[in-house]
Amino acid sequence: LNEYCKVVYLDRTQGVSSTELRSQKRLVKLGLVGDTGIFEKYRQEAAFANGVEVVAAYTEDVALKQRDNDIVFTNDYGKLLETVDAVFIVSHPSKHYEQIKKALLEGKHVLCESPIALKQAECQELFELAEEKQLVLMDAIKTAYATAYHRLLLLAKSGKIGNIVSIDATCTSTKELENQISTYERRNSICAWGPTALLPVLQLLGTEYEKIDSSSYFMSDNDAFDLFTKINFNYKNAVASIKVGKGVKAEGNLVIAGTKGYIYVPAPWWKTDYFEIRYEEASQNKRYFYQLDGEGIRYELVAFTRAIESGRNLSYVDSNVSNRICEVVGDFYAQKDCAMI
């Protein structure tokens, strides 16, 4: 750290635990909302974030029984909201708007898996409601909170590769596809992978692109489940392309091209702990390694609790980026600028 700032080490205060103090100060009773399959994963990650206690979980699966004595499972969303200070919503995107709005109206802070809504107008409405109620509403894209990714953004913006002229991001998966598409709670490619793939594009090139066009490969003519979608962006001085798929597999890397060099992040770039800056002269190439604990979930939970404590939105995903993500997703469902392949 001495390369960037002066580091001063302070002696530990004997008999005082800073961890306990932080935990007592920011204790947040958290409720999980969504599919039953994610509960254990998110609960485990919450254990690493000081001041967060998962006390309840909401699911519409009426057959779900309480797994232990620590978490109360319910299929009544209203009852869940009565017992928590905040909710972490990881339900199907079609339910996000109503669930977020109800939570905000009940005075609860919200961390929601992206996209926040399926329409830009709904997303904007929710952020305005959160501001009016003085509550925290954060977009949960765990990649944004990974140390390596955050460092990558700083290096790219600092001019290490010159002016950025092109970004290519790919996110695909085929694992358990048949199980995912056979249930009502299935997530298509644009919702499952779109927000993550859009993140570096919108954070590095901005939200004011001049032109957008997309092409999608659907399961059937009458089905909104896209097995694969490619979206191209034209900016004033740059271009970008994202490829997302739940039924097509491709190399999941990220390439950010600049006038001096380029940044290469190997697959899976959205969970990276390593990336390279490459130049014409290979001897000048640099490699960067950063530890990634979990998948970034615990980091976004820490940011969420800090935001609640401070009363300020400390999200690593700006509301303008969240709004634009919802607009892109909304245009997909409206088939605007979209071709079928």
C-alpha positions in Angstrom: 0.0 0.0 0.0 3.0 2.3 0.5 3.0 2.7 -3.3 -0.3 4.6 -3.1 -0.5 6.0 0.4 1.2 6.3 3.8 0.5 3.2 6.0 0.4 3.7 9.8 -0.1 0.8 12.1 -1.8 1.5 15.4 -1.4 -0.6 18.6 -4.3 -2.8 19.5 -6.4 -1.7 22.5 -6.1 -4.4 25.0 -9.4 -6.0 26.1 -11.4 -4.4 23.3 -12.5 -6.4 20.3 -13.1 -4.3 17.2 -15.0 -7.2 15.6 -17.4 -7.3 18.5 -17.9 -3.6 18.4 -18.7 -3.6 14.7 -21.0 -6.5 15.1 -23.0 -4.8 17.9 -23.1 -1.5 16.1 -24.4 -2.8 12.7 -26.5 -5.8 13.7 -29.0 -6.3 10.8 -31.7 -9.0 10.9 -31.7 -10.2 7.3 -34.4 -12.1 5.5 -33.8 -14.1 2.4 -36.3 -14.0 -0.4 -36.4 -16.4 -3.3 -35.6 -19.9 -4.5 -35.0 -22.5 -1.8 -31.8 -23.7 -3.6 -29.8 -20.5 -2.7 -30.7 -20.2 1.0 -27.8 -22.2 2.4 -25.2 -20.6 0.1 -26.2 -17.1 1.0 -26.6 -17.9 4.7 -23.0 -19.3 4.8 -21.7 -16.1 3.1 -23.6 -13.9 5.6 -21.7 -15.5 8.4 -18.5 -13.8 7.2 -20.1 -10.3 7.3 -20.0 -8.6 10.7 -23.3 -7.4 12.0 -25.5 -9.6 9.7 -27.8 -12.3 11.0 -30.0 -14.3 8.7 -33.2 -14.9 10.8 -35.8 -15.8 8.2 -36.4 -16.9 4.7 -39.4 -16.5 2.3 -40.3 -18.9 -0.4 -43.5 -19.8 -2.3 -42.6 -23.5 -2.1 -45.3 -24.5 0.5 -43.7 -28.0 0.8 -40.5 -26.5 2.3 -40.1 -27.4 5.9 -37.9 -25.6 8.5 -34.4 -27.0 8.2 -33.2 -26.0 11.6 -34.1 -23.9 14.6 -32.1 -20.8 13.6 -34.1 -19.8 10.5 -37.8 -19.5 10.2 -39.1 -20.4 6.7 -42.4 -18.9 5.6 -44.5 -18.5 2.5 -46.1 -15.3 3.8 -44.0 -12.3 2.6 -45.8 -10.0 5.0 -44.8 -12.1 8.0 -41.2 -12.1 6.9 -41.1 -8.3 6.7 -42.4 -8.1 10.2 -39.4 -10.0 11.6 -36.5 -8.4 9.7 -34.7 -5.1 9.2 -33.7 -5.8 5.6 -34.2 -8.3 2.8 -31.9 -9.9 0.3 -34.0 -10.7 -2.8 -32.9 -13.5 -5.1 -36.2 -14.4 -6.5 -37.3 -14.6 -10.2 -36.8 -11.1 -11.8 -40.5 -10.9 -12.7 -41.2 -10.6 -8.9 -38.5 -8.1 -8.0 -40.5 -4.9 -8.5 -43.5 -5.9 -6.3 -41.3 -7.5 -3.6 -38.9 -4.5 -3.5 -41.7 -2.0 -3.4 -43.6 -3.8 -0.6 -40.4 -4.0 1.5 -39.6 -0.3 1.0 -43.1 0.7 1.9 -42.7 -1.4 5.1 -39.5 0.5 6.0 -37.1 -2.3 5.1 -33.7 -1.9 3.4 -33.3 -4.0 0.2 -30.4 -5.8 -1.5 -31.7 -7.2 -4.7 -30.1 -9.5 -7.3 -29.9 -7.7 -10.6 -32.0 -6.7 -12.6 -34.0 -4.8 -10.0 -36.9 -4.6 -12.4 -37.9 -5.6 -15.9 -38.6 -2.0 -16.9 -36.4 1.1 -16.5 -39.4 3.2 -15.3 -40.0 0.7 -12.5 -36.4 0.7 -11.5 -36.3 4.5 -11.3 -39.5 4.5 -9.3 -38.0 2.1 -6.7 -34.8 4.2 -6.3 -36.9 7.3 -5.8 -39.1 5.6 -3.3 -36.0 4.4 -1.4 -34.6 7.9 -1.3 -38.0 9.3 -0.1 -38.1 6.7 2.7 -34.4 7.2 3.5 -33.8 3.5 3.0 -31.0 1.6 1.2 -31.7 0.0 -2.1 -28.7 -1.8 -3.6 -28.2 -3.7 -6.8 -26.6 -7.1 -6.0 -24.0 -7.9 -8.7 -21.4 -9.7 -6.7 -18.7 -9.2 -9.4 -18.7 -5.5 -8.6 -17.5 -6.2 -5.1 -14.6 -8.5 -6.0 -11.2 -6.9 -5.2 -9.7 -7.9 -8.5 -12.5 -6.5 -10.6 -12.5 -3.2 -8.6 -8.8 -2.9 -9.1 -9.2 -3.6 -12.8 -11.6 -0.7 -13.1 -9.1 1.7 -11.4 -6.3 0.6 -13.7 -8.4 0.9 -16.8 -9.7 4.4 -15.9 -6.2 5.5 -14.9 -5.0 5.2 -18.5 -2.8 2.1 -18.1 -4.0 0.9 -21.5 -4.6 4.3 -23.0 -8.1 5.3 -24.2 -10.6 2.4 -24.1 -12.0 1.7 -27.5 -13.5 -1.8 -27.2 -14.9 -4.1 -24.5 -16.0 -7.7 -25.1 -17.6 -9.7 -22.2 -18.9 -13.2 -22.4 -20.9 -15.1 -19.7 -22.4 -18.5 -20.5 -23.4 -21.7 -18.8 -25.1 -25.0 -19.7 -25.0 -26.8 -16.4 -28.4 -28.2 -15.3 -30.1 -26.4 -18.2 -32.9 -29.0 -18.4 -33.8 -28.6 -14.7 -33.7 -24.8 -14.9 -36.0 -24.5 -18.0 -38.5 -27.1 -16.7 -39.6 -25.0 -13.8 -41.6 -21.8 -13.5 -38.7 -20.1 -11.7 -36.4 -20.4 -14.7 -34.1 -17.5 -15.5 -33.3 -16.8 -19.2 -29.9 -15.7 -20.4 -30.6 -12.0 -20.4 -31.7 -12.0 -16.7 -29.2 -14.5 -15.4 -26.1 -13.2 -17.1 -27.0 -9.9 -18.7 -26.4 -7.6 -15.7 -23.0 -9.1 -15.0 -21.9 -8.9 -18.7 -23.2 -5.3 -18.9 -21.3 -4.2 -15.7 -17.8 -3.5 -17.2 -19.4 -1.9 -20.3 -21.5 0.6 -18.4 -18.9 1.3 -15.7 -16.1 1.9 -18.1 -17.7 3.4 -21.2 -20.7 5.0 -19.4 -24.4 4.7 -19.7 -24.9 7.1 -22.7 -24.3 4.9 -25.7 -25.5 6.1 -29.1 -26.8 2.8 -30.6 -27.7 -0.7 -29.5 -28.7 -3.8 -31.3 -29.1 -7.4 -30.2 -29.6 -10.9 -31.6 -31.1 -13.8 -29.6 -31.6 -17.5 -30.1 -34.8 -18.7 -28.4 -36.0 -22.1 -27.3 -39.1 -21.6 -29.4 -40.9 -18.8 -31.3 -43.4 -18.3 -28.4 -40.9 -18.5 -25.5 -39.1 -15.6 -23.9 -36.3 -18.0 -22.8 -33.2 -17.0 -24.8 -30.6 -19.7 -25.0 -28.2 -17.1 -26.3 -28.1 -13.3 -26.7 -25.5 -11.0 -28.2 -25.8 -7.2 -27.7 -23.6 -4.6 -29.5 -23.1 -1.1 -28.3 -21.9 2.0 -30.2 -20.5 4.9 -28.2 -19.1 8.1 -29.5 -15.5 6.9 -29.4 -15.8 3.2 -28.5 -17.7 0.0 -29.1 -18.7 -2.9 -26.9 -20.2 -6.4 -27.2 -21.6 -8.8 -24.7 -22.6 -12.5 -25.2 -24.7 -14.3 -22.7 -26.1 -17.8 -22.8 -27.9 -20.4 -20.7 -27.8 -23.0 -23.4 -24.6 -22.1 -25.3 -21.1 -22.5 -24.0 -18.3 -20.1 -25.0 -15.0 -18.9 -23.5 -16.1 -16.7 -20.6 -13.4 -14.1 -20.7 -13.3 -10.3 -20.6 -11.1 -8.2 -23.0 -10.8 -4.5 -22.6 -8.9 -3.0 -25.6 -7.1 0.4 -25.4 -4.8 2.5 -27.5 -1.7 1.4 -25.6 -2.6 -2.1 -24.6 -5.4 -4.3 -23.4 -6.7 -6.0 -20.2 -7.3 -9.7 -20.4 -9.4 -11.5 -17.7 -9.6 -15.3 -18.2 -12.7 -17.4 -17.6 -14.6 -17.2 -15.5 -13.9 -13.4 -15.5 -16.9 -12.7 -13.2 -15.2 -14.6 -10.4 -11.7 -13.7 -11.1 -8.8 -13.3 -8.7 -6.3 -12.7 -11.6 -6.0 -10.5 -14.7 -3.3 -9.3 -17.0 -2.4 -6.0 -18.7 -0.8 -6.8 -22.0 1.2 -4.6 -24.4 2.8 -4.8 -27.8 6.1 -5.5 -26.1 5.4 -8.6 -24.1 8.2 -7.8 -21.5 6.1 -4.9 -20.3 3.1 -7.2 -19.5 1.9 -7.2 -15.9 -0.1 -9.8 -13.9 -2.3 -9.0 -11.0 -3.5 -11.4 -8.3 -6.1 -10.7 -5.6 -7.7 -13.1 -3.2 -11.4 -13.8 -3.8 -13.2 -15.3 -0.8 -16.5 -16.9 -1.8 -17.9 -15.3 -4.9 -18.1 -11.7 -3.7 -21.4 -12.2 -1.9 -19.9 -11.5 1.5 -18.3 -8.3 0.2 -21.6 -6.9 -1.0 -23.2 -7.8 2.3 -20.5 -5.9 4.1 -21.2 -2.9 1.8 -24.9 -3.2 2.4 -24.6 -3.2 6.2 -22.2 -0.2 6.1 -24.7 1.7 4.0 -27.5 1.0 6.5 -25.2 2.1 9.3 -24.1 5.3 7.6 -27.4 6.2 6.0 -25.7 6.5 2.7 -25.9 4.3 -0.4 -22.4 2.7 -0.6 -23.3 0.5 -3.5 -20.5 -0.3 -6.0 -23.2 -0.3 -8.7 -24.4 3.2 -9.4 -28.2 3.8 -9.7 -27.6 5.0 -13.3 -26.0 1.7 -14.2 -28.9 -0.2 -12.5 -31.4 1.9 -14.5 -29.6 1.2 -17.7 -29.4 -2.5 -17.0 -33.2 -2.6 -16.5 -33.7 -0.6 -19.7 -31.6 -3.1 -21.7 -33.6 -6.0 -20.2 -36.9 -4.2 -20.8 -36.0 -3.6 -24.5 -35.3 -7.3 -24.8 -38.8 -8.2 -23.6 -40.3 -5.5 -25.8 -38.2 -6.9 -28.7 -36.8 -3.5 -29.4 -33.7 -3.5 -31.6 -33.7 -7.2 -31.3 -33.3 -9.8 -34.0 -34.0 -13.6 -33.8 -31.5 -16.1 -35.0 
